[in-house]
């Protein structure tokens, strides 16, 4: 009933540790699917050119200025009247 590898009917047999019997591990595979929303920014740039056209006209504007000049005529100085 047992083969050379201590397998019963071709299966792996359990191990014995003290009084407990540890059965072979049953592996379960759980597949999970995670969905993520990844926002993408798509920049769109609009360049606006404002063209300002200035038409220059020329109109004469007349001005006038006036200057006052003072001329002092000195007919001598105080030192000419000194006490002699």
Secondary structure, DSSP 4 states (H G I P E B T S, - for coil): -B-TTS-BTTBPPPEEETTEEEPPPPP--------------------------------------------------GGGG---
